[in-house]
Amino acid sequence: MNASWMLHLYPRAWRERYEDEFRAMLDGHPATPSDMLDILSGAVDAHLRPQVETSGGDPSPRDSRPTSPVQGRLAFFFAHVAFFMILNAVLFIINGLFTRDTWWAWYSLWGTAMVLVIHGGITFPWRSYFGAHLALYGVLNTGLVVINVNNGGPAWSVWTVVTLGVLLVTHGLLAFGRISLFRAHMLATALATLELLVVPLIVDDTVITSLVLNAAQLWVLVLAHWLVRFHRVSLFTAHLVTFIGMGTLLAFSNAIDDSGVLWVQYPLVAWGILLAAHAVLTTRRDRSTGSERASMMLGDLGARAKESPRKSRRRVLGFHAGSFVLGSIILVVLDLMDQASVWWAGWPIGVWLVVLAMHAGWVLMPRYLVGAHLVGWVAGSAALIQIDVITGGDRWWQWPVLWWGVIVALHLGTILPVRTTALGMHIAGAIALSVALFFANEWTGDPTWWWYPVAAIAFSVLMHFGWMLERQMARGGSAARR
């Protein structure tokens, strides 16, 4: 068995010094499974304990502790392997002891194995991560095929095997330098078209017309790529061509497959707004500079590299705010087109607005995290009150707002002008918690009980303050003795 391919598992420095000699030995002596295991363990050892040349030219082993980023990544990966084995062993034991009728542990093994192979592919990037892609393809499709076979029914797993196989083949040709990016795009589209025409022969519950239209949409993307690559059209022109081609095919698909339901308006309206935004950005860029595209991009990158972090954060916040306005318009337009009695667009817009407010607090307030938390509490409280008013609730909003406010007060205590952060959090938290207990007592209508815990809280603050004074006096006395 030829094991020369396993030499790629060794570090680059090791291969530059020993690969020719080792490869000649492997070519003259076929490797047994035991030899392959030794080679694999040697690769692990070479990564964990790389060899360096001393002043005399003799190699001496480094400290085996992970002192470099590469060693740190390797140590983390092998820790992941150990965790994967222990976790799944425990889950299989639990599954076997308590729920033998359903072997759910296989799903855990499948999911964690996919995460592990991705981690392994990142740790050992072979051929532009093609090795990670290949391993993930095998693990993912093995699980899907097993699930399909066990559940019965149509062979839907054929779609994933073939579709992901097209991407894998294309990635492999790119990784080994056998094909250009545009040709890889054409090949992937051709294989996908062949798949859409052949797979329906296996899966008999698929509409052929919709598959043909889907294949045509893939070729629209190839057309846009061709225009950019060989005719040097702008990205906006390619975007416009893609919009027209895709929109036409979606309209045909709607008319042929779902003539009674008009759904094509939703993607066309949303995409049309994005296209308009692209046009505005392109016009603004062209007006601001009259240079060529390449030099313009380089100048923009240079200007961004020189700007301050605060200015960069403000620019990102402006982009976020613009995206929020554009996204809100899209949601409102789609809601109006839905002709439903429920204004569902208010929910995603409200959640997004709270996130935008937290982003603004992080950028504009002096203390980033504290500002984001404070502004997020204000915006989130307003949203909860609005939801309670719309749904006609019984003022339930006051409880989450109250206790969230206590947490915000603890966070604000970190910026109080006191000697330690812990004391500041204790003081601010004690005040906020006392106020919260008072309002909780008033809202529940129970007999007055709030002052008992408030007295205990005040006593704890005094004890903390006294302990701080005692420590300060002890340090002053020891300094005087010195």
C-alpha positions in Angstrom: 0.0 0.0 0.0 1.4 3.4 -1.0 1.4 5.8 1.9 3.3 8.7 0.3 0.2 10.9 0.5 0.4 10.8 4.3 3.6 12.9 4.1 1.3 15.9 3.5 0.2 15.5 7.1 3.6 16.6 8.3 4.6 20.3 8.8 6.1 22.2 5.9 9.5 22.6 7.6 9.7 18.8 8.2 8.8 18.0 4.6 11.4 20.4 3.2 14.1 18.5 5.2 13.0 14.8 5.2 10.4 14.3 2.5 12.6 13.1 -0.4 14.3 10.6 1.8 11.1 9.4 3.4 9.3 9.2 0.1 12.1 7.1 -1.5 11.9 4.7 1.4 8.1 4.4 1.1 8.3 3.8 -2.7 10.7 1.0 -2.2 8.7 -0.6 0.7 4.9 -0.9 0.5 3.4 0.3 3.8 1.4 -2.0 6.0 -1.5 -0.8 8.2 0.9 -0.8 11.1 3.4 1.4 9.2 0.6 3.8 8.3 -0.4 4.1 12.0 3.3 4.9 12.8 3.4 7.5 10.1 0.2 9.1 11.4 1.5 9.2 15.0 4.8 10.6 13.7 2.9 13.4 12.0 1.1 14.3 15.2 4.4 14.3 17.1 6.0 16.5 14.4 3.3 19.1 14.8 3.4 19.0 18.6 7.2 18.9 19.0 8.7 20.4 15.9 12.5 20.1 15.4 14.7 23.2 15.0 18.4 23.5 14.2 20.8 24.5 17.0 23.9 26.6 16.4 25.9 23.4 15.7 23.4 22.2 13.1 22.0 19.3 15.1 18.3 19.2 15.6 17.0 19.6 19.1 13.5 19.1 20.2 11.5 22.2 21.3 9.4 22.3 24.4 6.4 20.1 23.8 4.1 22.8 25.3 2.1 24.7 22.7 4.1 28.0 22.5 3.1 29.0 18.9 -0.3 29.7 17.3 0.1 26.5 15.2 0.8 24.4 18.3 -2.1 26.0 20.0 -4.5 25.1 17.2 -3.2 21.6 17.1 -3.7 21.2 20.9 -7.2 22.6 20.6 -8.0 20.2 17.8 -6.8 17.1 19.6 -8.7 18.3 22.7 -11.8 18.5 20.4 -11.1 14.9 19.3 -10.9 13.7 22.9 -14.1 15.6 23.8 -15.9 14.1 20.7 -15.0 10.5 21.8 -15.9 11.0 25.4 -19.1 12.8 24.7 -20.4 10.2 22.3 -19.3 7.3 24.4 -21.3 8.8 27.4 -24.3 9.4 25.2 -24.3 5.9 23.8 -24.1 4.5 27.3 -27.0 6.6 28.4 -29.0 5.6 25.3 -28.3 2.0 25.8 -29.2 2.0 29.5 -32.4 4.1 29.4 -33.9 4.3 25.8 -32.9 1.2 23.9 -36.0 1.4 21.7 -34.8 4.6 20.1 -31.1 5.0 19.3 -31.0 8.8 19.3 -27.3 8.8 20.1 -26.5 8.2 16.4 -27.8 11.7 15.6 -25.5 13.2 18.2 -22.6 11.2 16.7 -23.5 12.5 13.2 -23.8 16.1 14.2 -20.6 16.3 16.3 -18.7 14.4 13.6 -19.5 17.1 11.1 -18.3 19.8 13.5 -15.1 17.7 14.1 -14.3 17.3 10.4 -14.8 21.0 9.8 -12.4 21.7 12.7 -9.9 19.2 11.3 -10.1 20.8 7.9 -9.4 24.2 9.3 -6.5 22.9 11.4 -5.0 21.0 8.5 -5.9 23.1 5.4 -5.1 20.8 2.5 -5.5 22.1 -1.0 -7.5 25.3 -0.1 -9.6 23.4 2.4 -10.6 20.8 -0.1 -9.8 18.0 2.4 -12.3 19.6 4.9 -14.9 19.8 2.1 -14.4 16.2 1.1 -14.7 14.9 4.7 -17.7 17.0 5.4 -19.4 15.7 2.2 -18.8 12.1 3.2 -20.1 12.5 6.8 -23.1 14.6 5.9 -24.4 12.5 3.1 -23.8 9.3 4.9 -26.1 10.4 7.7 -28.7 11.7 5.2 -28.7 8.5 3.2 -29.1 6.4 6.4 -32.0 8.6 7.6 -33.7 8.3 4.2 -33.3 4.5 4.1 -34.6 4.1 7.6 -37.6 6.3 7.2 -38.5 5.0 3.7 -40.4 7.0 1.1 -39.0 8.8 -1.9 -35.2 8.8 -2.3 -34.8 12.5 -1.5 -31.2 12.0 -0.3 -30.2 11.6 -4.0 -30.6 15.4 -4.3 -28.1 16.2 -1.6 -25.6 13.6 -2.7 -25.6 14.8 -6.3 -25.9 18.6 -5.6 -23.2 18.6 -3.0 -21.2 16.3 -5.2 -21.3 18.9 -8.0 -19.9 21.5 -5.6 -17.2 19.1 -4.4 -16.0 18.2 -7.9 -15.8 21.9 -8.8 -13.9 22.7 -5.6 -11.5 19.9 -6.3 -10.7 21.1 -9.8 -10.1 24.6 -8.5 -8.0 23.3 -5.6 -5.7 21.3 -7.8 -5.4 24.2 -10.3 -7.0 22.3 -13.2 -9.6 25.0 -14.1 -10.3 28.7 -13.8 -13.0 30.3 -11.6 -15.3 31.1 -14.5 -14.9 27.6 -16.1 -15.5 26.1 -12.7 -18.8 28.1 -12.5 -19.8 26.9 -16.0 -18.9 23.3 -15.1 -20.9 23.4 -11.9 -23.9 24.9 -13.7 -23.7 22.3 -16.5 -23.5 19.5 -13.9 -26.4 21.0 -11.9 -28.5 21.2 -15.1 -27.8 17.6 -15.9 -28.8 16.7 -12.3 -32.1 18.6 -12.6 -32.9 16.6 -15.7 -31.8 13.2 -14.5 -32.7 13.1 -10.8 -36.5 13.3 -11.5 -36.2 9.9 -13.1 -35.3 8.6 -9.6 -37.5 10.9 -7.5 -40.9 10.7 -9.2 -42.7 13.4 -7.3 -40.9 16.4 -8.9 -42.4 18.8 -11.4 -40.1 18.9 -14.5 -41.1 22.4 -15.6 -40.0 24.0 -12.3 -36.7 22.1 -12.6 -36.0 23.5 -16.0 -36.8 27.0 -14.9 -34.4 26.5 -11.9 -31.7 25.4 -14.3 -32.3 28.5 -16.4 -31.9 30.7 -13.3 -28.4 29.1 -12.8 -27.4 30.0 -16.3 -28.5 33.6 -15.7 -25.8 33.8 -13.0 -23.3 32.4 -15.5 -24.2 35.1 -17.9 -23.7 37.8 -15.3 -20.3 36.3 -14.4 -19.3 36.2 -18.1 -20.2 39.8 -18.6 -18.1 40.9 -15.6 -15.2 38.6 -16.5 -14.8 39.1 -20.2 -16.6 42.3 -21.0 -15.7 44.2 -17.8 -19.1 45.5 -17.1 -19.8 47.0 -13.8 -21.2 45.0 -10.9 -24.4 47.1 -11.0 -24.9 46.2 -14.7 -24.4 42.5 -13.9 -26.8 42.9 -11.0 -29.4 44.5 -13.3 -29.0 41.7 -15.8 -29.4 39.1 -13.1 -32.5 40.9 -11.8 -34.2 41.0 -15.2 -33.4 37.4 -16.0 -34.3 36.0 -12.6 -37.5 38.1 -12.4 -38.6 36.9 -15.8 -38.1 33.2 -14.9 -39.8 33.6 -11.5 -42.8 35.2 -13.3 -42.9 32.2 -15.7 -42.6 29.8 -12.8 -45.4 31.5 -10.9 -47.7 31.5 -14.0 -47.0 27.8 -14.8 -46.9 26.1 -11.4 -49.0 28.3 -9.2 -51.4 30.2 -11.5 -53.9 30.7 -8.8 -51.5 32.3 -6.2 -49.5 35.4 -7.1 -46.3 35.1 -5.0 -43.7 36.5 -7.5 -44.4 40.0 -6.3 -42.7 39.5 -2.9 -39.2 38.5 -4.2 -39.4 41.1 -7.0 -40.3 44.0 -4.7 -37.6 43.1 -2.1 -35.0 42.6 -4.8 -36.0 45.7 -6.6 -35.5 47.9 -3.5 -32.0 46.3 -3.1 -31.3 47.0 -6.8 -32.3 50.7 -6.3 -30.0 50.9 -3.3 -27.2 49.5 -5.4 -27.8 52.1 -8.1 -27.7 54.9 -5.5 -24.4 53.6 -4.1 -22.9 53.2 -7.6 -24.0 56.8 -8.6 -22.6 58.3 -5.4 -19.3 56.5 -5.9 -18.9 57.5 -9.5 -19.7 61.2 -8.7 -17.3 61.3 -5.7 -14.3 60.1 -7.8 -13.7 60.1 -11.5 -11.0 57.5 -11.4 -11.0 54.0 -12.7 -12.5 51.2 -10.7 -9.3 49.6 -9.5 -7.6 52.8 -8.4 -10.9 53.9 -6.8 -11.1 50.7 -4.7 -7.4 51.1 -3.7 -8.0 54.7 -2.7 -11.1 53.7 -0.7 -9.2 51.0 1.1 -6.3 53.4 1.9 -8.7 56.0 3.3 -10.4 53.4 5.5 -7.1 52.1 6.8 -6.1 55.6 8.0 -9.4 56.5 9.7 -9.7 56.3 13.5 -11.5 53.4 15.1 -14.3 55.7 16.4 -14.9 57.0 12.9 -14.9 53.5 11.5 -17.5 52.4 14.1 -19.6 55.4 13.2 -19.4 54.5 9.6 -20.6 51.0 10.4 -23.4 52.4 12.5 -24.5 54.6 9.5 -24.5 51.5 7.3 -26.6 49.6 9.9 -29.1 52.5 10.1 -29.4 52.7 6.3 -29.9 48.9 6.2 -32.6 49.3 8.9 -34.5 51.9 6.9 -34.2 49.9 3.7 -35.2 46.7 5.4 -38.2 48.4 7.1 -39.4 49.7 3.8 -39.2 46.2 2.3 -41.1 44.7 5.2 -43.8 47.4 5.1 -44.3 47.0 1.4 -44.5 43.3 1.6 -47.0 43.6 4.5 -49.2 45.9 2.4 -49.1 43.5 -0.5 -50.0 40.7 1.7 -53.5 42.2 2.2 -53.8 40.6 5.6 -55.5 42.1 8.7 -52.5 41.5 10.9 -49.6 44.0 10.6 -46.8 41.4 11.0 -44.1 43.7 9.8 -44.1 45.5 13.1 -42.5 42.6 14.9 -39.3 42.2 12.9 -39.0 46.0 12.6 -39.3 46.4 16.4 -36.7 43.7 17.2 -34.3 45.2 14.6 -34.9 48.7 16.1 -33.9 47.5 19.6 -30.7 45.9 18.1 -30.0 49.2 16.2 -30.4 51.1 19.4 -27.9 48.9 21.2 -25.5 49.4 18.4 -25.9 53.1 18.6 -25.3 53.0 22.4 -22.1 51.0 21.8 -20.8 53.5 19.3 -21.9 56.8 20.7 -21.8 56.4 24.5 -18.4 56.9 26.3 -18.4 53.4 27.7 -19.2 51.0 24.9 -20.7 48.0 26.6 -22.4 50.0 29.4 -23.9 52.4 26.8 -25.1 49.5 24.6 -26.7 47.9 27.7 -28.4 51.1 28.9 -29.7 52.1 25.5 -30.8 48.5 24.9 -32.8 48.5 28.2 -34.5 51.8 27.3 -35.4 50.6 23.8 -36.4 47.1 24.9 -38.6 48.5 27.7 -40.4 50.7 25.2 -40.9 47.7 22.9 -42.3 45.6 25.7 -44.7 48.4 26.7 -45.8 48.8 23.1 -46.4 45.0 22.8 -48.5 45.0 26.0 -50.6 47.9 24.8 -51.2 46.2 21.4 -52.1 42.8 22.8 -54.3 44.3 25.5 -52.4 42.7 28.4 -52.6 43.4 32.1 -49.4 45.5 32.4 -47.1 42.5 32.5 -44.3 44.6 31.0 -43.4 46.1 34.3 -41.8 42.9 35.7 -39.2 42.3 32.9 -38.5 46.0 32.7 -38.0 46.2 36.5 -35.6 43.3 36.9 -33.7 44.1 33.7 -33.2 47.5 35.2 -31.6 46.0 38.2 -29.1 44.2 36.0 -28.4 47.5 34.1 -27.8 49.3 37.4 -25.2 46.6 38.3 -23.5 47.2 35.0 -23.6 51.0 35.5 -21.9 50.5 38.9 -18.7 49.6 37.1 -18.2 53.2 36.1 -19.0 54.8 39.5 -16.1 56.9 40.9 -15.3 54.5 43.8 -12.2 52.7 44.8 -13.1 49.3 43.3 -15.5 48.0 40.7 -17.0 45.5 43.1 -18.0 48.3 45.5 -19.5 50.4 42.7 -21.6 47.4 41.5 -22.6 46.7 45.0 -23.8 50.3 45.7 -25.6 50.7 42.3 -27.2 47.2 42.6 -28.3 47.8 46.1 -30.1 51.1 45.2 -31.8 49.5 42.1 -32.8 46.4 44.0 -34.3 48.3 46.8 -36.3 50.4 44.4 -37.4 47.2 42.6 -38.5 45.5 45.8 -40.5 48.6 46.8 -42.4 48.7 43.5 -42.9 44.9 43.6 -44.5 45.3 47.0 -46.7 48.1 45.7 -47.8 46.2 42.6 -48.6 42.9 44.4 -50.7 44.7 47.0 -49.3 42.5 49.8 -48.6 43.8 53.4 -45.5 46.0 53.6 -42.5 43.6 53.5 -40.0 45.4 51.2 -38.1 47.2 54.0 -36.9 43.9 55.5 -34.7 42.9 52.5 -33.8 46.6 51.9 -32.4 46.8 55.5 -30.4 43.6 54.8 -29.1 45.1 51.6 -28.1 48.3 53.2 -26.3 46.4 56.0 -24.4 44.4 53.3 -23.3 47.7 51.7 -22.1 49.1 55.0 -20.1 45.9 55.7 -18.5 46.1 52.2 -17.6 49.7 52.8 -16.1 49.0 56.3 -14.1 46.1 54.9 -12.7 48.4 52.2 -11.7 51.0 54.9 -10.1 48.2 57.0 -8.0 47.0 54.0 -7.0 50.6 53.2 -5.9 51.2 56.8 -4.0 47.9 56.9 -2.1 48.8 53.7 -1.3 52.3 55.1 0.1 50.8 58.3 2.3 48.3 56.4 3.5 51.1 54.1 4.4 53.2 57.2 6.3 50.3 58.8 8.3 49.9 55.6 
